[in-house]
Amino acid sequence: MDARERLIVGLDVPTIGEAERLVSALGDDILFYKIGYQLVFAGGLEFARDLAASGKKIFLDMKLLDIDNTVASGVENIAKMGMSMLTLHAYPKAMKAAVEAAAGSGLCLLGVTVLTSMDADDLAEAGYSQDPHSLVLRRAEQARAAGMGGIVCSAEEATAVREIVGPEMAIVTPGIRPDGSEKGDQKRVMTPFDALKAGATHLVVGRPVVKAPDPRDAARAILSEMVSALWPANR
């Protein structure tokens, strides 16, 4: 994969019109987009289908979690939409049901381990006894056992996760912040260069591109940093 296949721009905007303008502004520089709750509930599912039909790759960030039958039914329909990636929370029963439902479809299922906006205090408040690192590794083991295509985790855990899941599974890391960017509500962040060096296969970048004065320039700067990590001889 080249850098353009590894950079996923989060279309974290409130309307389809804004999403269309952003995709137009980014042009051929960006091949992969994430569509999550905000845009889904503004007509984003049809937009996702249209983008996929136009040749773009779509990471549908739904973080599914429900009883087995409901998860399986949802995954079956999503697999028919032409999506490239789909997230669900990394609970063993949900992952197993999703893997069975997606069999043969080419849809890459990603288990969400611990949100990058959460730290040890947040997990304790939610009733977990484990720290983020330990919980991420446990869920990575469960995702591998369930036959998932990859996991979502902070880049801080990517190196340790790679040792668990082996070379084939995708490691998708949100919370990516180029030097000088604001962290916002993210607590476990890393630069694009360092995230790839840590073992990530795909980087999810939202606000540093979406909120930039010139999104295309911002995306190109990130792609350049990624190239320097992937192919140091090109630096």
Salt bridges, closest charged atoms under 4 A:
GLU5 OE2 - LYS57 NZ 3.62
ASP12 OD1 - LYS34 NZ 3.03
ASP29 OD2 - ARG216 NE 2.42
ASP29 OD2 - ARG220 NE 2.92
GLU46 OE2 - ARG49 NH1 2.60
ASP61 OD2 - LYS34 NZ 3.82
ASP61 OD2 - LYS63 NZ 2.81
ASP68 OD2 - LYS93 NZ 3.89
ASP119 OD2 - LYS187 NZ 3.67
ASP122 OD2 - LYS187 NZ 2.92
GLU141 OE1 - ARG138 NH1 3.49
GLU157 OE1 - ARG188 NH2 3.08
ASP185 OD1 - ARG207 NH2 2.82
